[in-house]
Amino acid sequence: MTTPEREGNFEKGNELAHSGKAPVRVALLIDSYFQPRWRYKIVSDLLSSSFASLVLIIKNDVPEERERTYSEKIRSIFGQRGYFLYKVYSKLDDLLFKGEPDAFEKVSIEPLVARIPHIEIKPLKRKFSDEFSTEDAELIRQHRLDVALRFGFRILKGQALKLAKYGVWSYHHGDNLQYRGGPPSFWEVMNGDPATGAILQILTDELDNGHVIYRSFAQTDQRSVRRNANNYFWQSSAFVERKLRDLYNMGSCALKDPLQAGWTPYSNGLYKAPTNLVMSRLLVRFIRRYLASKTKNFFHFRQWFLAYRINPNGITLDDTFYRFKRLVPPKDRFWADPFPLKRDGKFYIFFEELLYKTGKGHLSVIEVDQQGIVDGPHKILERPYHLSYPFIFHWNGDLYMVPETSKARTVELYRCTSFPDKWELKKVLLHDLHAVDATLVEIEDEWWMFVSVEAESTKFLYELHLYHADSPLGPWQPHSSNPVRPDALSSRPAGRIISRNGSYYRPAQEGPGYCMSIQKIERLDREGYLETEVCKIGPSWAKKLIGTHTLNSSDGLTVIDGLMHRRRHF
């Protein structure tokens, strides 16, 4: 529960904004100078920022950990015998699936903070918590802190929570609406959750119920707790910098809970490390799920296909997908990411075509009518790197395309020189970033690019970024609040922006592409972005369908893709 003093600060809003004033003053609370690499990155980013200043290091005055004796190790192992299976699993998982770069490798931040003032505090130790004496708290408050980051100490209580104007910020690696306690990343993998959450919160006296100021989700790695944790710990390393930037620009109104509901009760228990009995059951379920997946993949393979419907009199998207006609490719390839186009009375579908033996996609086109394929497929564009998501659009009388070229770390614009299969590179719009599924739209004489960018040091973890320009040629400027959607649940574009009844809607992939959501754009300008989910489109419109991730419509032709299992022939 928020203290009255801090609650008042949250409500004051923009009059507390730091814009034009001194940077946000930040302190670190640590036990040791040796910190995991994901925290090292936070400190490094903080020191190089223009909107925040690290002004104090508050170090826990505790003896450095010494090497334990052999007898102490034996006693520790014996004391943890009830969790033996969990300990063994964790060791093996760490050994087999250590991420690269390793978010948990310990490195010293001392060279980074050598010139920052230091204070050593001997906390008042309670059974599970640490408190600061009135004298120590007053000494710290003399540094006029705006924010204190908790990278050490135990549970903080009392005066320790009132060191900074905007409180003590702390991470919880887990969705606090579903998992409170720990271990981080473990239960999401064991339970097969599609996403793993993380939050940044302002600590309060109420345990595990701080004031959340930032939350995000990453796609869960279904095979490894360590690999899953490595990915989303790296993602979370950007939270502090983003919220400090927001605090600097917007004042305390930037510290509101990002959940629009505002209050959501927690109805689960407190999660803990599993006992041997619980762990044995989890391992049986985990292994059974793994073997079932391997068995399925031995006899079947996954294949993307296209489906479409032509309504010559229709001008809006056709949403009765069960009526669509399927276009199933040969077994040596898949077809995905369809974009429709009507030209000279004929209907065309542009799409990604990937041959399994090469693992590299190129772009193709087919002509269709009510009965099926009229002509094609024909290859229209191939590059030395993978291509997909052929976003096509008209501008100034010409036909353009922005395909996904993430393997080249670019976003490229092509112009059609001879329809439909001759294209020339017009311009590279963005350089040096791993961006996927760029989607352009012109709204009120301004061009916007919705694009998913892979979070730094992660693998396949994308966040939604916005860019704006006066024309598709650019120059494209990043949105001041990038990433505007910092999670993997609905960040990745799934087709053109839809205009319907005066509103705009963004199709979005859900997680790894097994379903889509439709997001209504509530606000879109250079200072802010807001969207709300209005519905989901799941893989239930056809038998044996297990996924769907692109939806588009143009001039009476609506297209969608689907993922299915097909039997192998041995």
N, C-alpha and C positions, 0 to 999 in steps of 0.2 A: 504494500500500500504506500502511495506517495506521501511523503511528509508534507505538512501544510506549507512550509516555506518553499519547497521545490515545486509543489503543485501550483503555487501562485506564479512562479517563473514560467511554467509551461503555458499558462493562459495569457501572459502578457503579449506574446507574439512579436511582431516586427520591430517594436520600439526598442527591443533588446538586441537587434541585429548588429553584428560587428562590421558590417560593410563600411569601408572607409576608416575603420579604427585599427587598433593594434591586432596582431594575430591572436588566435585562441591560445591561452596559456595552459600547458599540459604538464602533468607529472606522471612518472612511472612508479608503481609499487612493485618491487621485486624481492625475491629471496636470494637470487644469485645473478651474477653477470652472465652466466651461461644459460642461454635461452634457445628453444627450438627455432629452426630456420623461419618458420612462418611468422613468429614474433619478431625475429631479427628484421624481416622485411617491413613489418609495421613501423619499427623504430627508424629504419632507414628512410622510408617514405615520409615519416613525420619530420625528420630533420631536413629533408629537401623541399618541403612544402612552403608555399608562400602565405598560407592562411592559418597556420598553426606553428607554435614555438614550444619546444621541449625545454622547460625551465627548471626542472627539479627531478632528482632521482631519490626515491624513498626506499632505502634498503632495510630489509628485515635483519636485525642484529642477532642472527642465530649462527652457531658454529657451522662451518662448511662440512658437508657430508664427507666422512672418512671411509676408507675401504673396510668393509666388515670382515671380521675374523671368520675362520672356518666354522667354529662352533656357533657363532651368531647366524651364519647362513643356514646351518642345519636347523637351528631353533625356528628361524623364520619360515623355512619350508614346512616344518612340522606344524607350525601355527596356522599355515594356510592349506593344510591337507584337505580340508573340506571343499577347496576350490581347485584341486589338482588338475582336473580335466580342462578347466578354463585356462589355467596357466600354461599347460602344455599346448593347447590349441593356439593360444596367443603367440607363443614362442615360434611355433611352426609357421603360422601365418606371417609373422614378421620376417622370418627367414626366407620364405618362398615368394612373398609378394611385396617386398619393400619398394616404395614408389621412387621415381626419379624425375625431378629432384625430390629429395627426401625432406618432407615438411618437419620431421621430428628430430633430425640431426642437431645435436647441441653445438652451438657456436657462441663465442663471447661477444657481447655487445659493448664491452668496456672500451674498446678503441673508438666506438661511435660516440659514446657519452662522456669521454674523459674530461671535457671542458664544462660539462653541465654540473651545477652545484649538487652536492650529495648530502643527504641526512640519513643517519642510521637510527632506527627506531627499535626499541625493545618492547614489543607489544605486551599488554596484559593478557595472559593466556587463560582462557576458560577451557572447558572440556573439549569443545569442538570449534571454538571461535577465538578470534583475536580482537582486542579492543585497544584504543590508544588513550594514553593519559591526557588529561586536560592540557598539561604543559606541552606535550608533544604535538597535540592537535593545534594548539595556538601557534606554536613555532612554524608548523607547516602552513597555516592560514596566512601567515605574514607574506608568503610568496604570491598571494592573490591568484590562486589557481582557478581556472575555469573548469577543467576536467582532470580527473585522476584516472589512469588506466591500471587496472588490477592485473598484474602478471605474476603476483606472488602473494604471500600471506595465506592464512586459512579463511574461514568464513568471517567476514568483517561485521562488527556490531558497534553501536553507540557512536562516539565521536569520530571513529574511523570512516563513517559514511558521510560525514559533513565537512570533508576537507576542501571541497571545490564547489564553486557556484552551481555547476551543472552536474554535480554528483560524481560518484565513482562508477566508471564503466567497466563491465566485465562480460566475457563471452560465456555462452552456454552452447556447446556443440550437440545439438539435438533440437527437435521441434518441441518447444516447451508446452505446446497444446496436446502433445501425444506422449512425449518421453521426458520425464524429469528424473534426475539421478544419473545413472550411467550403466556400463562404460560407454563412452562416446562411440558412435558408429556401429556398435555391436548388435543391438536389438533390431535395428533397421535391416541389417543383412540377414540375421537369423529368421526374422519374420517375413522376409521377402518383400519389404516395402518398396514401392517404385521410387520414392524420393527420401532424401535425408536432409533434415533441417538444421539450421544454425541461427542463433540470435545474438545480438549485442544489446545489453540491458544496462539500465542504471540501477545499482543495487539498493535495496531497501532492507529494513529490519526483518521483513518476512522472507524466510528461506525459500529459495527456488520460485520466487514470485516477484522478480524485479520489474521495473518499468521498461518494457521492450521499446527500443528506438530503431531497430533494424532487424529484418529477418529475411532469410533467403533459403532456397532449396537446391540441392544437387541431385542428379540422377544417381540412384543407389547402385553400386557395384555388387551384383548378386553373388559373387564368388569369393570375395575377400574383405574382411573387416579392415585390415591394414590399408589395402589399396583404396577402399572407399573413404577411409578417414583422411588419407593423404590428399585425395582430390578435393574434398570439401573444406579441409583445414586451409589449404592454399587459397581456395575461393574466399574464405572468411577473412583472410589477411587484408583484404581491401576495405572491410567494413568501417574500420576506425577512420581512415583517411576520408572516406565518402561522408561520414556523419560530421566530422570536423569541418569539412568544406561546407556542408549544409548549415551547420551552426554559425559559421562565419558569415555566410551569405544571407541567412534567413532569421537568425536569432533563435530563441527558444521554441518557436513554433515548429522548428525542424525536428524536435525531439518528441513528437507525438507518436503513439503506437501506430505502425503502418497498417494494422488490421482495421478495416472500416467498421467492423462490428463493435470494436472498443472494449468489450468485455466478453470473454469466453471462459466458462468454468472448466477446470481441469478435473476429469472424471476417472483417470487411471491411477494406478498405484505408483509408489516410488520404486524406480528400477534400480537394481543392484547387480553386481557380478553374480553369475549363476553358480549354484552349488553343483557338486558332482552329479547328483540325481537329475537336476534340471538340465545341466549341460549334456548329459548322455541322451536325454530326450531330444534336445535341440540338434545334436549332431546326427541322430538317426533321421530326423526330418530333413536336415540340410543335405545329407548324403542321398536320401531318397529323391529329393527334388533335383539334385545334380544328375543322378543316374537316369531319372525319367527324361530329363532334357537331352542327355547324350543318346539315349535309346531313340527318342523321337528324331533327332538329327541324323542318326545312322540310317533310318529308313526313309526319311523325308528331307527335303530342303526347302528353304524359304524363298519365295519368289514374289516380286512386285508385279502387278499388272494394272492396266488402265480400264476405266469404265466411263461411258459417256451417254448423254441423251440429247437429241436434237429436238427443239421445239421452235419451228420456223417463225411462229408468231410471238414467241416469248422474248422479253427484253431483260428479265431478271433471272437470277440464279434458280435453277430447278433443284428442289431439295427432296425429291422423292427418289432416293438413291436405289431402292430395290428394283425400280423399273429400268435402270441403266443397262446398256449393252456392254458386255465384257470384251476386252481385247487382251487375250492371254498370249504372251510371247513364247517362243521356243524354249526348251528346257535349259539351253546353254546361256541364258541371259535374263535380265529383268528390265521392265519398263516402269518408270516412275516420274514424278514431278511434272504432270501434264499442264500445258498452257494452251488454251484454245484461241483460234483466230478464224474469222470469216473474211474471205477475199474473193471478189468477183463472183459472188453467189455460191462459192465452195467453202467447205468446212475443213480446217486443218487442226491437228494437234501436234504441238512441239513438246518433246519430252527427253528425259535422260534415258540412254540405253547403255547398259553395262554388261559386258561379257564376263562370265565368271572366271574364265581361264586367264584373263588379263587383270581383272580387278580394277580397271580404269574406265570411267564413264566418258562417253561422247554424247553429242546432241543429235537427235534425229527428228524427222517429221513424217506424219502420215496424213493422207486425205481420207475423210470418212463421209458416209451418208447414213441414211436411216438403217440400211441393211448391214453396214460394216465397213471394212477397209476398202477404199476405192483404189488407192495407190500408195506404195511404200511398204515398209519404212525406208527412208533415204537418210543417209548421214549428211548433216548440214555443217557441223563444226567439230573438229578434233584438234586438241592441243597436246603438247608433251605431258601435260598434267591433267588431272581428273576434272571433268566438267559435269555439272548437273544444274537443276533448277533454272531452265531457260526463260527468265522473266522478259516477256516481249511487250512492247508498247509503241504507240504512234506518237510522233512529235514533229511538228513543222513539216508535215507531209511525208515524212520518212518513217520506216519501220526500224526500231532499235531493239536490242536485246542486252540484258545484263545477266550472264550466266554465273553460276557459282564457280569461282576459281580459287578456292581457299588454299589449295596445295601450292599455289604460286604466291600466296600471301598478298593478294591484290583483289580489288573489285574492278572489273573491266566492262567497258561499254562497246558494243559492236553495232554497226549499221548494215542493213541488208542492201546489197548492191544488185542482186538478181534473185527474185523470189522463186522458191523459198529456200534455196540451198547455197547461196553465196553471201558470205558475211565478211566484213573487214573490221579490224580493230580500230575504233574511233579514238578512244582515250582510256587511260587508266584513271579511274575515279578516286580510288583509295589505295595507298601503298602500305606495305609492311604490317599487316595484321591478318590474323586468321579469322576471316569473316565468311559467314555462310548465309545463303538464301536472301540476298539483297532484294528488297521490294520497294519500288518507287511509286509515288503518288503525288499529283498536283492538287493542292487544296487552297483555294482563295489566292491564286497567283503565286504560291510558294511551293517549291518542290521539297518533298520529304523522302528520306531513305530510311526504311526500317531494316535493320540487319543484325544478325546475331554474331557476337564476337566471343571467341574462346577466352575464358578467364585465364589470367597469367599463371603459368606453372601447372595448369590442370590439363586433363585429357577429356575431350568431348563434353566439356561443361560450358554451355553457352549462355550469354546474357544479352538482353535486347538493348541495342544502342540506336540512337536517332542521329541523323545528319540532316542539314537543311541547305538549300541552294536556290539561286534565282532561276536556274535551268538544269536539265539533266546533265549538262556538260560540266557543271560545277562553277567555281570551286565549292566543294562540300565542307561545311563547317560542323564540328561535333556539337551536340546539344549540351547545354551547361550542366544538365543533371545526369549525364551518362554514367553508368547504364540506367536507363529509365525503368527497366524491369530486371532486377538482379537475381533471377532464379531460373532453374532449368525446367520448371513445370510448364510454362506457357510462353517462353521467350522466343522460340524459333518460329519465324514466319512460315505459313503454310499456304500461301497464295496471295493473289491481288487483294488490295483493300476494297471492301465492298461498300458501295453507296446505296442506301436504302431508306426511303421515306425521310430524307433530310439528315440522316445520321450516317456515320462511317463505322465500319466494323472490320476488325483485323482477324483473319483466320490464323490460328497458332497451333503448332505441334505440341502435344502433351508428352513430355519426357522423351523416350526414345522413338516416338513416331507411331505408337500403337493406337492413338486416337487424336482428335483435334478438339480445340475449343474455339468459340467465336467470342472475341473481345470487343465490346462497344467502346469506341474512343470518346471519352468524356471531355478530355482537354488535350489540345495539341497546339503549343506555341513555343517560342524560343526559351521561355522561362520554366515551363512545366509540361508534364505529360501524365495523364491519368486514363486508365481503362478499367472496365469491369466485365466480368464474364457473364454472358447471357445464356449460353448453352454449350453442350458438348456433342460431338459427332463421333460415336464409337463404331467399332468394327462389327456391327450387328445387322447391317443392311444386306448381307449375303451369307450363304452357308460357308462354313469352314474359313471364314475371314478372321484374321488375327491382328490386323493393323490397317490404318489409313492415315495419310499425313499430308495430302495436298488437295486443294479444292479451288477450282477456277470456273469462271463463266464469261462468255462473250457472244453477243448477238445471237442468242438462242441456242448456243452450244455450251453445255455444262459438262465438266470433266472432273473426275476424282480418281485417286489411285487406291489400290488395296494390296494387302500382304496376305499371302496364303501359304499353307504347306502343300507341297506336291511330292508324290511318291518317287523315290529314286528307282532306277532300273539297274539291276546288277548283272 
